């Protein structure tokens, strides 16, 4: 057996590995023990409250069993556990961790990874994702103490593990967050592709009794995800896109495997990127809901957001790639909305967490306020703040990228002058024609990622091809 310290490594959002390879009952037990030691030694205690952790899981193969192992190990270490009675979205578990005054939460999920993967995400007492300040410490505890004998059923019977419906309070919260009365009176047609994830039928439960004509696709439990990774990208959404092309539908929504990310499809079948979703959400919350504060985008976010913020005198924050940087700002500053290009959206007066279901509801709410479908709203927004085309790609190199210094020295790209260079996360070159190109090297693999945005799809493609050629010289 491989040394757990060698195989259990946290990434930007939890530990993920292949089931029955390194994501095994034994390794999850070892990690749960290390996490339990962190809970006892390092977690911030909540005055007057028991040492308590909320545990949840998604629809993946054996996720419930892995969650039970985690719960039993925690209880054996003297930690009380609140365990979800069914699979649930990651944001629902994060909300429970905060509202039940837990010192932390755990979700067994591999999010949008292929079906052969599973994962272990740690959530903070505030409901956000655990940063390296936590996961690095948990890793130091791996293998330091033996995993105690486990008896899940006994722990449940003794009340040490409370099996609870955590969806109920989550549904109550999001119903109160949106203007449900106004939404229910509207008559839009909406289709949501759940991608067999833990979002399940929750949107239907929120909209029950309304005039919204909602249809769910792939809302059943399928641990194999229909031989498709549950990631909200166009290549995995052929069914929804075909439906949006053929039928008269006002909004197509998409969730990933644990329902913390969102994508959308416009009437007519065009993919609506998360970049533009963030712009729409921020504009709706600012204009129609009167929310004050700043907007957060990552370094590879669309220039449309810059233009929108400038025109409305909204403070714009720009962060490195990764939702953690967005959630940190949401804890320290007044934020209207924050989002990443992968589809994670952070919302005000909430937990510092992504939520695909609530983000989709807010897009629907925007249509209700504006009395237009999402396609017509986007047309108006793009006319006012600029129409941009964003794309990304990657290339595998023969060896690790040693430096991006040659990219920083470029004065011109495809005939256009470089007017600004940003290098706090990879290297981003802003060009004189209101376009940009960016490259980031993986820290763990010989991979270079490239991003670009321009005013035509052709120009964006040219910029990405330029980046791929550039990669060969690094």
C-alpha positions as CSV (number, residue, x, y, z in Angstrom):
1,X,0.0,0.0,0.0
2,X,1.2,3.5,-0.8
3,X,2.1,5.9,2.0
4,X,-1.1,8.0,2.7
5,X,1.1,11.1,3.0
6,X,2.2,10.6,-0.6
7,X,-1.3,10.1,-2.0
8,X,-3.5,12.3,0.1
9,X,-2.7,15.8,-1.2
10,X,-5.2,18.7,-1.1
11,X,-5.6,20.8,-4.1
12,X,-7.4,24.2,-4.5
13,X,-10.7,22.6,-3.5
14,X,-10.2,19.4,-1.5
15,X,-8.5,16.1,-2.0
16,X,-9.7,14.2,-5.1
17,X,-8.6,10.7,-6.3
18,X,-9.8,7.7,-8.2
19,X,-12.2,5.4,-6.3
20,X,-10.6,2.0,-5.3
21,X,-7.2,3.2,-6.4
22,X,-6.2,5.8,-3.7
23,X,-9.7,7.0,-2.7
24,X,-10.3,3.9,-0.5
25,X,-12.1,3.3,2.7
26,X,-8.8,2.9,4.4
27,X,-7.4,6.2,3.1
28,X,-10.6,8.1,3.9
29,X,-10.4,6.8,7.4
30,X,-6.8,7.9,7.7
31,X,-7.7,11.4,6.4
32,X,-10.8,11.6,8.6
33,X,-8.5,10.8,11.6
34,X,-6.1,13.6,10.6
35,X,-9.0,16.0,10.2
36,X,-10.4,15.0,13.6
37,X,-7.0,15.8,15.2
38,X,-7.1,19.2,13.5
39,X,-10.7,19.7,14.8
40,X,-9.5,19.0,18.3
41,X,-6.2,20.9,18.2
42,X,-6.7,23.7,15.8
43,X,-10.3,24.5,14.9
44,X,-11.7,27.8,16.2
45,X,-14.1,26.9,19.1
46,X,-17.5,28.5,19.2
47,X,-18.2,29.8,22.7
48,X,-20.9,27.7,24.5
49,X,-21.2,25.2,21.7
50,X,-20.2,21.5,21.5
51,X,-17.3,20.5,19.2
52,X,-19.5,19.8,16.2
53,X,-18.9,19.0,12.5
54,X,-21.5,18.8,9.6
55,X,-21.0,16.0,7.1
56,X,-22.6,15.7,3.7
57,X,-22.1,13.8,0.4
58,X,-23.0,13.8,-3.3
59,X,-24.4,11.2,-5.7
60,X,-21.1,9.6,-6.6
61,X,-20.4,5.9,-6.1
62,X,-20.1,5.0,-2.4
63,X,-20.2,8.7,-1.3
64,X,-22.7,7.9,1.5
65,X,-20.4,5.1,2.7
66,X,-17.4,7.4,2.8
67,X,-19.5,10.0,4.6
68,X,-20.4,7.4,7.2
69,X,-16.8,6.4,7.8
70,X,-15.8,10.1,8.2
71,X,-18.7,10.6,10.7
72,X,-17.7,7.5,12.7
73,X,-14.1,8.5,13.0
74,X,-15.0,12.0,14.2
75,X,-17.3,10.6,16.8
76,X,-14.6,8.2,18.0
77,X,-12.5,11.3,18.6
78,X,-15.1,12.9,20.8
79,X,-16.5,15.2,18.0
80,X,-20.3,15.4,17.5
81,X,-21.6,15.0,14.0
82,X,-24.6,16.2,12.1
83,X,-24.9,14.0,9.0
84,X,-27.1,14.7,6.0
85,X,-29.8,12.1,5.5
86,X,-29.4,12.2,1.7
87,X,-27.1,13.6,-0.9
88,X,-27.2,17.4,-1.1
89,X,-25.5,20.3,-2.9
90,X,-22.2,21.5,-1.4
91,X,-23.6,24.9,-0.6
92,X,-26.4,23.3,1.4
93,X,-23.8,21.6,3.6
94,X,-21.7,24.8,3.9
95,X,-24.8,26.7,5.0
96,X,-25.6,24.0,7.6
97,X,-22.0,24.2,9.0
98,X,-22.5,27.9,9.6
99,X,-26.1,27.9,10.9
100,X,-25.7,24.8,13.1
101,X,-22.6,26.5,14.7
102,X,-20.2,23.8,13.7
103,X,-16.5,24.3,13.8
104,X,-16.2,22.9,10.3
105,X,-17.9,20.8,7.6
106,X,-17.0,18.0,5.3
107,X,-18.5,17.1,1.9
108,X,-17.7,13.9,0.1
109,X,-17.6,15.0,-3.5
110,X,-15.4,15.3,-6.5
111,X,-17.5,18.1,-7.9
112,X,-17.1,18.1,-11.7
113,X,-14.4,15.4,-12.0
114,X,-15.1,12.3,-14.1
115,X,-17.3,9.5,-12.4
116,X,-14.4,7.4,-11.4
117,X,-13.2,10.1,-8.9
118,X,-14.4,11.0,-5.5
119,X,-13.2,13.7,-3.1
120,X,-13.1,15.2,0.4
121,X,-13.8,18.9,0.8
122,X,-13.3,20.7,4.1
123,X,-15.6,23.7,4.9
124,X,-15.0,26.4,7.5
125,X,-17.2,27.5,10.4
126,X,-18.2,30.5,8.2
127,X,-19.3,28.1,5.4
128,X,-16.4,28.8,3.0
129,X,-13.8,26.5,1.5
130,X,-10.8,25.6,3.7
131,X,-7.6,27.3,2.6
132,X,-4.1,26.0,2.7
133,X,-3.7,27.4,6.2
134,X,-6.1,24.6,7.2
135,X,-5.4,21.8,4.7
136,X,-1.6,22.0,5.1
137,X,-2.0,21.4,8.8
138,X,-4.4,18.5,8.3
139,X,-1.8,16.9,6.0
140,X,0.8,17.1,8.8
141,X,-1.5,15.0,11.0
142,X,-1.8,12.1,8.4
143,X,-0.7,8.8,10.0
144,X,0.2,10.5,13.3
145,X,-2.6,8.6,15.2
146,X,-4.2,5.2,14.5
147,X,-7.7,5.2,13.1
148,X,-10.0,4.2,16.0
149,X,-12.5,1.3,15.8
150,X,-15.6,2.4,13.9
151,X,-19.2,1.7,14.8
152,X,-21.4,3.9,12.8
153,X,-24.7,2.4,13.7
154,X,-23.9,2.5,17.5
155,X,-22.9,6.2,17.2
156,X,-26.3,6.9,15.5
157,X,-28.3,5.0,18.1
158,X,-26.5,6.9,20.9
159,X,-27.3,10.2,19.3
160,X,-23.6,11.1,18.7
161,X,-24.3,11.2,15.0
162,X,-27.5,13.0,14.3
163,X,-28.9,12.1,10.8
164,X,-30.7,15.2,9.7
165,X,-32.6,16.6,6.7
166,X,-30.2,19.4,5.8
167,X,-32.0,20.3,2.6
168,X,-35.0,21.7,4.4
169,X,-33.2,24.7,5.9
170,X,-31.3,25.3,2.7
171,X,-34.5,25.4,0.7
172,X,-36.1,27.8,3.2
173,X,-33.1,30.1,2.9
174,X,-33.0,30.4,-0.9
175,X,-36.8,30.8,-1.0
176,X,-36.4,33.8,1.3
177,X,-33.4,35.1,-0.6
178,X,-35.2,35.6,-4.0
179,X,-38.4,37.5,-4.6
180,X,-40.4,34.3,-4.9
181,X,-43.8,36.0,-5.0
182,X,-42.8,38.0,-8.0
183,X,-41.1,35.0,-9.7
184,X,-44.2,32.7,-9.2
185,X,-46.4,35.1,-11.0
186,X,-44.2,35.1,-14.1
187,X,-44.7,32.8,-17.1
188,X,-41.3,32.0,-18.4
189,X,-40.2,28.6,-19.6
190,X,-37.0,27.3,-18.0
191,X,-35.0,24.0,-18.5
192,X,-32.4,23.0,-16.1
193,X,-29.8,20.3,-16.8
194,X,-28.8,18.8,-13.4
195,X,-26.2,16.5,-15.0
196,X,-27.2,13.7,-12.5
197,X,-25.7,15.8,-9.7
198,X,-26.8,16.5,-6.2
199,X,-28.9,19.5,-7.3
200,X,-31.6,16.9,-8.0
201,X,-35.1,18.3,-8.0
202,X,-34.4,21.2,-5.7
203,X,-35.2,23.9,-8.2
204,X,-38.6,22.3,-8.9
205,X,-39.2,22.3,-5.1
206,X,-38.5,26.0,-5.0
207,X,-40.7,26.9,-7.9
208,X,-43.5,24.5,-6.9
209,X,-46.9,26.2,-7.4
210,X,-45.6,28.9,-9.7
211,X,-46.4,29.8,-13.2
212,X,-42.9,29.1,-14.3
213,X,-42.8,26.1,-16.7
214,X,-39.8,24.2,-15.5
215,X,-38.4,21.0,-17.0
216,X,-35.5,19.1,-15.5
217,X,-33.0,17.1,-17.5
218,X,-30.8,14.4,-16.0
219,X,-32.2,15.0,-12.5
220,X,-32.0,11.3,-11.6
221,X,-29.2,9.7,-9.5
222,X,-26.7,8.1,-11.8
223,X,-23.2,7.6,-10.2
224,X,-21.8,7.0,-13.7
225,X,-23.2,10.4,-14.8
226,X,-24.2,8.8,-18.1
227,X,-20.6,8.2,-19.1
228,X,-20.0,12.0,-19.0
229,X,-18.2,14.2,-16.5
230,X,-20.6,16.5,-14.7
231,X,-18.9,19.7,-15.7
232,X,-21.0,22.6,-17.1
233,X,-19.1,22.9,-20.4
234,X,-20.7,23.0,-23.9
235,X,-19.3,19.6,-25.0
236,X,-21.2,17.9,-22.2
237,X,-24.5,19.8,-22.8
238,X,-25.5,18.5,-26.2
239,X,-29.0,17.5,-25.1
240,X,-29.8,20.9,-23.5
241,X,-28.3,22.8,-26.4
242,X,-30.3,20.8,-29.0
243,X,-33.4,21.4,-27.0
244,X,-32.8,25.2,-26.7
245,X,-32.3,25.3,-30.5
246,X,-35.4,23.4,-31.3
247,X,-37.9,24.7,-28.8
248,X,-39.0,28.1,-27.5
249,X,-37.3,28.3,-24.1
250,X,-36.5,31.5,-22.2
251,X,-33.5,30.2,-20.1
252,X,-31.4,27.1,-19.9
253,X,-29.6,26.5,-16.6
254,X,-26.8,24.0,-15.8
255,X,-25.4,22.7,-12.6
256,X,-22.2,20.7,-12.0
257,X,-21.9,17.5,-10.0
258,X,-22.3,19.1,-6.5
259,X,-24.4,22.0,-7.6
260,X,-22.0,24.8,-6.6
261,X,-21.2,25.9,-10.1
262,X,-23.5,27.3,-12.9
263,X,-23.6,27.7,-16.6
264,X,-26.4,28.7,-18.9
265,X,-27.7,28.3,-22.5
266,X,-29.5,31.1,-24.3
267,X,-32.7,30.8,-26.4
268,X,-31.5,29.5,-29.7
269,X,-28.8,27.3,-28.2
270,X,-25.8,29.5,-27.7
271,X,-23.7,28.8,-24.5
272,X,-23.7,31.6,-22.0
273,X,-20.3,31.6,-20.3
274,X,-20.0,32.1,-16.6
275,X,-18.0,35.2,-17.3
276,X,-21.1,36.9,-18.7
277,X,-23.3,35.3,-16.0
278,X,-21.3,37.2,-13.4
279,X,-21.8,40.4,-15.2
280,X,-25.6,39.8,-15.4
281,X,-25.9,38.8,-11.7
282,X,-23.9,41.8,-10.6
283,X,-26.0,44.2,-12.7
284,X,-29.3,42.7,-11.5
285,X,-28.3,42.8,-7.8
286,X,-27.1,46.4,-8.2
287,X,-29.8,47.8,-10.5
288,X,-32.9,45.8,-9.5
289,X,-32.2,44.8,-5.9
290,X,-30.3,47.9,-4.8
291,X,-27.3,45.9,-3.4
292,X,-24.3,48.2,-2.7
293,X,-20.6,47.3,-2.8
294,X,-17.9,46.1,-5.2
295,X,-17.7,43.3,-7.8
296,X,-15.0,40.7,-7.7
297,X,-13.6,39.0,-10.9
298,X,-10.5,36.9,-11.4
299,X,-7.6,38.1,-13.5
300,X,-9.0,36.2,-16.5
301,X,-12.5,37.7,-16.2
302,X,-14.2,39.5,-19.0
303,X,-13.6,43.2,-19.8
304,X,-17.4,43.6,-20.0
305,X,-17.4,43.6,-16.1
306,X,-14.7,46.3,-16.1
307,X,-16.9,48.5,-18.4
308,X,-20.0,47.8,-16.4
309,X,-18.4,48.7,-13.1
310,X,-16.8,51.9,-14.6
311,X,-20.1,53.1,-16.1
312,X,-22.0,52.6,-12.8
313,X,-19.2,53.8,-10.5
314,X,-18.9,50.3,-8.9
315,X,-15.6,49.3,-7.3
316,X,-13.9,46.4,-9.1
317,X,-11.7,43.9,-7.4
318,X,-9.4,41.6,-9.4
319,X,-7.9,38.5,-7.9
320,X,-5.8,35.5,-8.9
321,X,-7.6,32.5,-10.3
322,X,-9.4,30.5,-7.6
323,X,-12.6,31.0,-5.7
324,X,-10.8,31.2,-2.3
325,X,-9.6,34.7,-3.2
326,X,-13.1,35.8,-4.0
327,X,-14.5,34.3,-0.8
328,X,-11.8,36.0,1.3
329,X,-12.9,39.4,-0.1
330,X,-16.6,38.5,0.6
331,X,-15.7,38.1,4.2
332,X,-13.8,41.4,4.5
333,X,-15.5,43.8,2.1
334,X,-19.0,44.7,1.0
335,X,-19.5,42.7,-2.3
336,X,-22.4,42.7,-4.7
337,X,-21.2,39.6,-6.5
338,X,-18.0,37.7,-7.2
339,X,-17.3,34.9,-9.7
340,X,-14.7,32.8,-11.5
341,X,-14.5,31.7,-15.1
342,X,-15.3,28.1,-14.1
343,X,-18.8,29.0,-13.0
344,X,-18.5,29.6,-9.2
345,X,-20.6,32.6,-8.1
346,X,-20.5,34.2,-4.7
347,X,-23.5,36.2,-3.6
348,X,-24.1,38.9,-1.0
349,X,-25.7,38.3,2.5
350,X,-24.8,34.7,2.2
351,X,-22.0,32.3,3.0
352,X,-18.6,32.8,1.2
353,X,-19.4,29.9,-1.0
354,X,-20.4,29.2,-4.6
355,X,-24.0,28.3,-5.3
356,X,-25.3,27.2,-8.7
357,X,-28.9,26.8,-7.7
358,X,-29.2,30.3,-6.2
359,X,-27.3,31.8,-9.1
360,X,-29.8,30.3,-11.5
361,X,-32.7,31.5,-9.5
362,X,-31.3,35.1,-9.6
363,X,-31.0,34.9,-13.4
364,X,-34.6,33.9,-13.5
365,X,-35.4,36.7,-11.1
366,X,-33.6,39.2,-13.4
367,X,-35.8,38.1,-16.3
368,X,-38.9,38.7,-14.1
369,X,-37.7,42.2,-13.2
370,X,-36.7,43.1,-16.7
371,X,-39.7,41.3,-18.3
372,X,-37.5,39.8,-21.0
373,X,-35.9,36.4,-21.6
374,X,-32.2,36.0,-20.9
375,X,-31.2,36.4,-24.5
376,X,-32.8,39.8,-24.9
377,X,-31.3,41.0,-21.6
378,X,-27.8,39.9,-22.7
379,X,-28.2,41.7,-26.1
380,X,-29.0,45.0,-24.2
381,X,-26.1,44.5,-21.8
382,X,-23.6,43.8,-24.5
383,X,-24.8,46.8,-26.5
384,X,-24.2,49.0,-23.5
385,X,-21.0,47.5,-22.1
386,X,-19.3,45.7,-25.0
387,X,-19.6,42.3,-26.7
388,X,-16.6,40.1,-26.0
389,X,-15.7,36.5,-26.8
390,X,-13.7,34.5,-24.3
391,X,-12.0,31.2,-24.6
392,X,-9.3,29.1,-23.1
393,X,-7.1,26.1,-23.9
394,X,-4.0,24.3,-22.6
395,X,-1.0,22.5,-24.0
396,X,1.1,19.7,-22.5
397,X,4.8,20.3,-22.8
398,X,7.8,18.0,-22.5
399,X,8.9,19.5,-19.2
400,X,7.8,21.9,-16.5
401,X,7.6,25.5,-17.4
402,X,10.6,27.2,-15.7
403,X,9.8,30.8,-16.3
404,X,7.3,33.1,-18.0
405,X,9.7,36.0,-18.2
406,X,9.9,35.9,-22.0
407,X,6.1,36.5,-22.1
408,X,6.4,39.5,-19.8
409,X,9.0,41.1,-22.2
410,X,6.7,41.0,-25.2
411,X,6.0,44.5,-26.6
412,X,3.5,43.4,-29.4
413,X,1.1,40.5,-30.0
414,X,-0.2,39.9,-33.5
415,X,0.4,43.4,-34.6
416,X,-1.1,45.1,-31.5
417,X,0.9,46.9,-28.9
418,X,1.0,45.6,-25.3
419,X,-0.4,48.4,-23.2
420,X,-0.3,46.6,-19.8
421,X,1.3,43.6,-18.1
422,X,-0.1,41.8,-15.0
423,X,2.0,39.1,-13.5
424,X,0.5,38.3,-10.1
425,X,-1.0,35.0,-11.4
426,X,0.7,33.9,-14.6
427,X,1.2,36.7,-17.1
428,X,-1.6,38.7,-18.7
429,X,-1.0,41.0,-21.6
430,X,-3.6,43.7,-22.3
431,X,-3.5,44.9,-25.9
432,X,-4.2,48.2,-27.6
433,X,-7.3,46.9,-29.4
434,X,-9.2,46.1,-26.1
435,X,-8.2,42.5,-26.2
436,X,-6.0,40.4,-24.0
437,X,-4.1,37.2,-23.7
438,X,-2.9,35.3,-20.6
439,X,-0.8,32.3,-19.8
440,X,-0.5,30.3,-16.5
441,X,1.8,27.4,-15.8
442,X,0.6,24.5,-13.8
443,X,2.6,24.0,-10.6
444,X,2.2,20.2,-10.6
445,X,2.2,19.2,-14.3
446,X,4.0,20.2,-17.5
447,X,1.0,22.1,-18.7
448,X,0.6,25.7,-19.8
449,X,-2.9,27.2,-19.8
450,X,-3.9,30.0,-22.1
451,X,-6.8,32.4,-22.0
452,X,-7.9,35.1,-24.4
453,X,-10.7,37.6,-25.0
454,X,-11.5,39.6,-28.1
455,X,-14.4,41.2,-29.9
456,X,-14.8,38.4,-32.4
457,X,-14.5,34.6,-32.1
458,X,-11.9,34.6,-34.9
459,X,-9.6,37.0,-33.1
460,X,-9.9,35.1,-29.8
461,X,-8.9,31.9,-31.7
462,X,-5.9,33.7,-33.2
463,X,-4.8,34.8,-29.8
464,X,-5.1,31.3,-28.4
465,X,-3.1,29.8,-31.3
466,X,-0.5,32.5,-30.7
467,X,-0.3,31.4,-27.0
468,X,0.2,27.8,-28.0
469,X,3.0,28.7,-30.4
470,X,4.6,30.8,-27.6
471,X,4.4,27.8,-25.2
472,X,6.8,25.9,-27.4
473,X,9.5,28.5,-26.7
474,X,9.3,28.4,-22.9
